[in-house]
Amino acid sequence: MSTKKDKLLESAQRFIAKGQLDRAIKEYEQIVALESGDIRLRQKLAELLVRVNRKEEAIAEYEVLLPCGASGWALPVNILRISKEADCFEYKKGQIS
């Protein structure tokens, strides 16, 4: 029997395959609400947010991941890359300000 999380993940994957990223993001937001401690799900949500140019929201998701040590250096690099593109944040000594 599928759980709500499984159904939402399947739905999100279908939306991604169809290029309907905004709809996939809505599904991932629900999934993250259900499984807030799952680092991989939150990182996928952040990646989708970047793809649809919702950079401030993506940075917020990546900031949640930083204390978890997720993906080692990949997260600070992603935040720095997004920050430079968004031109609205500064990266200083490993911190977003």
Secondary structure as GFF3:
##gff-version 3
##sequence-region A 1 97
A	DSSP	alpha_helix	4	17	.	.	.	ID=ss1
A	DSSP	alpha_helix	21	34	.	.	.	ID=ss2
A	DSSP	alpha_helix	39	51	.	.	.	ID=ss3
A	DSSP	alpha_helix	55	65	.	.	.	ID=ss4
A	DSSP	three_ten_helix	66	68	.	.	.	ID=ss5
A	DSSP	alpha_helix	74	86	.	.	.	ID=ss6
A	DSSP	beta_strand	91	92	.	.	.	ID=ss7
A	DSSP	beta_strand	95	96	.	.	.	ID=ss8
###
